[in-house]
């Protein structure tokens, strides 16, 4: 194994990763990991980056970005060991792709080329150009062995993507082809229609409820709700995160309220908890 270099930090972290994965002297946990086994950690680290950004905690963001970078280095090290590609290949491919997708910045297709700042195109033009370039890239790929004629415009949206985010991606993709509602009013009408259908499925005796049908209708409600967020130019994933954060903050306020009254969650009934909930909401409204 090559010796650690005193220079570039990226070279040192690559060396560190190779040491951790060394079959003879590395860490047993790191050695046994696979692409699949570290995916949950990658997702967790991504959310922790988002959390640091949401909180405006820049020192913590630096640490979390390091943790996320480590995930990339981990995948690249496994691929290097298997003879597929290296971290340098990942970086080189990224530069090539981004130069290709930004001809308005790199007009000659090289990292060194420059464009006249007085002829910079509009954002609308840039977005359209980006989509055309990506479409051409997709056309040139095999897409899992499918022929160009049988490839779907949705094939490049990962099925393992977070569900709310995937719903947004699916909706945006088909919208670009004209498959979309003409106004947000119709989107809201569709949401109400799905809620009504859910009510119908639940409006039977408990023993007769078709759980599969209920689950299907709940899915339709959620998908339609994502559509409302998209039409409002909001990110459903971030909206849900904020809603979760708000609920947690308020319920922790209920716990504090009960504790101040000499009570606890175990001793308080639902009515008392609701009093605490309203107390917390009122306090937030006044601050």
C-alpha positions in Angstrom: 0.0 0.0 0.0 1.2 3.5 -0.9 2.4 5.7 2.0 0.3 8.6 3.2 1.2 11.8 1.5 1.8 15.1 3.4 0.1 17.2 0.8 -3.5 17.4 -0.4 -6.2 16.5 2.2 -8.1 14.4 -0.4 -5.1 12.2 -1.0 -4.8 11.7 2.8 -8.4 10.8 3.2 -8.1 8.3 0.2 -5.1 6.8 2.0 -7.1 6.7 5.3 -10.0 4.8 3.5 -7.5 2.3 2.0 -6.1 1.7 5.4 -9.5 1.1 6.9 -10.3 -1.4 4.2 -6.9 -3.2 4.3 -7.6 -6.9 4.6 -4.7 -7.5 7.0 -4.5 -4.4 9.2 -7.8 -2.5 8.6 -11.0 -2.2 10.6 -13.1 -5.4 10.7 -16.3 -3.3 10.3 -15.1 -1.3 7.3 -13.7 -4.4 5.6 -17.0 -6.2 5.6 -19.0 -3.4 4.2 -20.5 -3.5 0.7 -22.2 -0.9 -1.6 -25.6 -2.1 -0.3 -24.7 -2.1 3.4 -23.6 1.5 3.6 -26.6 2.9 1.7 -28.6 3.6 4.9 -25.6 5.5 6.3 -25.4 7.6 3.1 -29.1 8.5 3.4 -28.7 9.4 7.1 -25.7 11.6 6.4 -27.5 13.4 3.7 -30.4 14.2 6.0 -27.9 15.4 8.7 -26.4 17.8 6.1 -29.9 19.1 5.4 -30.6 19.5 9.1 -27.4 21.5 9.7 -28.3 23.8 6.8 -31.9 24.2 8.1 -30.5 25.2 11.5 -27.9 27.6 10.1 -25.2 25.7 12.0 -22.2 26.2 9.7 -19.5 24.6 11.9 -21.7 21.5 12.2 -22.4 21.7 8.4 -18.6 21.4 7.8 -18.5 18.3 9.9 -21.6 16.8 8.2 -20.2 17.5 4.7 -17.1 15.6 5.7 -19.2 12.6 6.8 -21.1 12.7 3.5 -17.9 13.0 1.5 -16.6 9.9 3.4 -19.6 8.0 2.0 -18.5 8.9 -1.6 -14.9 7.9 -0.8 -16.2 4.6 0.7 -18.1 3.6 -2.5 -15.1 4.6 -4.6 -12.7 2.6 -2.6 -14.9 -0.5 -2.9 -15.1 0.0 -6.7 -11.4 0.5 -6.9 -10.7 -2.7 -5.1 -13.0 -4.5 -7.5 -11.3 -2.9 -10.5 -14.2 -0.8 -11.7 -13.2 2.8 -11.1 -11.4 5.1 -8.7 -12.2 8.4 -6.9 -10.2 10.2 -9.6 -12.4 8.6 -12.2 -15.5 9.8 -10.3 -14.1 13.4 -10.1 -13.0 13.3 -13.8 -16.4 12.1 -15.0 -18.1 14.8 -12.9 -16.0 17.6 -14.5 -16.6 16.2 -18.0 -20.4 16.0 -17.5 -20.8 19.4 -15.9 -18.6 21.1 -18.6 -20.8 19.4 -21.3 -24.0 20.5 -19.5 -22.9 24.1 -19.2 -22.0 25.3 -22.7 -23.1 28.8 -21.7 -20.1 28.8 -19.3 -17.7 26.6 -21.2 -18.5 27.4 -24.9 -15.6 25.4 -26.3 -16.3 22.3 -24.2 -13.2 22.7 -22.0 -12.8 23.7 -18.4 -10.5 26.5 -19.5 -12.8 28.1 -22.1 -14.7 31.2 -21.2 -17.8 33.0 -22.4 -18.5 36.7 -23.0 -20.4 37.8 -19.9 -22.3 40.3 -22.0 -23.9 37.5 -24.1 -25.1 35.4 -21.1 -28.4 33.6 -22.0 -31.5 33.8 -19.9 -32.3 31.2 -17.1 -35.2 29.9 -19.2 -32.9 29.2 -22.1 -30.4 27.6 -19.8 -33.0 25.3 -18.3 -34.2 24.3 -21.8 -30.7 23.6 -22.9 -30.0 21.6 -19.8 -33.0 19.4 -20.5 -31.9 18.9 -24.2 -28.4 17.9 -23.2 -29.6 15.4 -20.6 -32.1 13.9 -23.1 -29.2 13.4 -25.5 -27.1 11.8 -22.8 -30.0 9.5 -22.0 -30.4 8.6 -25.7 -26.8 7.5 -25.9 -27.1 5.2 -22.9 -28.3 1.7 -23.0 -30.7 2.2 -20.1 -30.4 -1.3 -18.7 -30.4 -3.0 -22.1 -33.6 -1.3 -23.3 -33.8 -0.1 -26.9 -34.2 3.6 -27.5 -37.8 3.0 -28.7 -38.8 1.2 -25.5 -37.0 3.4 -23.0 -39.3 5.5 -20.8 -38.7 9.1 -19.8 -39.1 7.9 -16.2 -36.4 5.3 -16.4 -33.7 7.5 -14.9 -35.7 8.3 -11.7 -34.4 5.9 -9.0 -37.1 3.6 -7.5 -35.2 3.7 -4.2 -35.5 7.5 -3.9 -37.3 9.0 -0.9 -41.0 8.6 -1.8 -42.0 12.2 -1.6 -39.0 13.3 -3.6 -39.6 10.6 -6.2 -43.3 11.7 -6.5 -42.0 15.2 -7.2 -39.5 14.0 -9.8 -42.1 11.9 -11.6 -44.6 14.8 -11.7 -42.0 17.2 -13.0 -40.8 14.8 -15.6 -44.2 14.2 -17.2 -45.1 17.9 -16.8 -42.4 18.8 -19.2 -44.1 16.6 -21.8 -47.4 18.4 -21.2 -49.0 15.7 -18.9 -50.1 18.1 -16.1 -53.0 20.0 -14.7 -53.6 23.4 -16.2 -54.2 25.1 -12.9 -53.7 24.7 -9.1 -57.4 24.9 -8.6 -57.9 21.6 -10.5 -55.0 20.1 -8.5 -56.9 21.1 -5.3 -60.1 19.6 -6.7 -58.2 16.4 -7.4 -56.9 16.3 -3.8 -60.4 16.7 -2.5 -61.6 14.0 -4.8 -59.0 11.6 -3.4 -59.8 12.6 0.2 -63.5 11.8 -0.5 -62.6 8.4 -2.0 -60.6 7.7 1.1 -63.6 8.6 3.3 -65.7 6.2 1.3 -63.3 3.3 1.9 -63.4 4.0 5.7 -67.1 4.6 5.9 -67.9 0.9 6.7 -67.8 -1.2 9.8 -64.2 -1.8 11.0 -64.4 -5.5 10.3 -65.3 -4.8 6.7 -62.5 -2.3 5.9 -60.4 -3.3 2.9 -56.9 -2.2 4.1 -55.4 -2.6 0.7 -57.9 -0.2 -0.8 -57.4 2.2 2.1 -53.7 2.1 1.6 -54.2 2.8 -2.1 -56.4 5.8 -1.5 -54.0 7.2 1.1 -51.2 6.9 -1.5 -53.4 8.9 -3.9 -54.0 11.5 -1.3 -50.3 11.8 -0.6 -49.4 11.9 -4.3 -52.0 14.7 -4.9 -50.6 16.6 -1.9 -47.2 16.5 -3.5 -48.8 17.9 -6.6 -50.1 20.8 -4.6 -46.7 21.5 -3.2 -45.1 21.3 -6.7 -47.7 23.8 -8.2 -46.9 26.1 -5.3 -43.2 25.8 -6.2 -42.4 24.2 -2.8 -40.4 21.1 -2.0 -42.7 18.4 -0.5 -39.7 16.7 1.2 -38.7 19.8 3.0 -42.3 20.7 3.9 -42.7 17.3 5.5 -39.4 17.7 7.4 -40.6 21.0 8.8 -43.9 19.5 9.7 -42.2 16.7 11.6 -39.9 19.2 13.3 -42.9 21.3 14.3 -44.8 18.4 15.7 -41.8 17.2 17.7 -41.2 20.7 19.1 -44.8 21.1 20.1 -45.1 17.7 21.7 -42.0 18.3 23.7 -43.6 21.5 24.8 -46.6 19.5 26.0 -44.3 17.3 28.0 -42.7 20.4 29.6 -46.2 21.9 30.2 -47.3 18.8 32.1 -44.1 18.6 34.0 -44.6 22.2 35.2 -48.0 21.1 36.5 -46.6 18.1 38.4 -48.0 15.7 35.8 -46.6 13.3 33.2 -47.7 11.7 29.9 -48.6 8.6 31.9 -50.9 10.5 34.4 -52.5 13.0 32.0 -55.5 12.1 29.8 -56.0 13.2 26.2 -58.0 16.4 27.3 -55.1 17.5 29.5 -52.6 16.8 26.7 -54.7 18.9 24.3 -54.7 21.7 26.8 -50.9 21.6 26.8 -50.9 21.5 23.0 -53.0 24.6 22.8 -50.8 26.3 25.4 -47.7 25.6 23.3 -49.4 26.8 20.1 -50.5 30.0 21.8 -47.0 30.6 23.2 -45.6 30.2 19.6 -48.1 32.7 18.3 -47.1 35.2 20.9 -43.3 34.9 20.3 
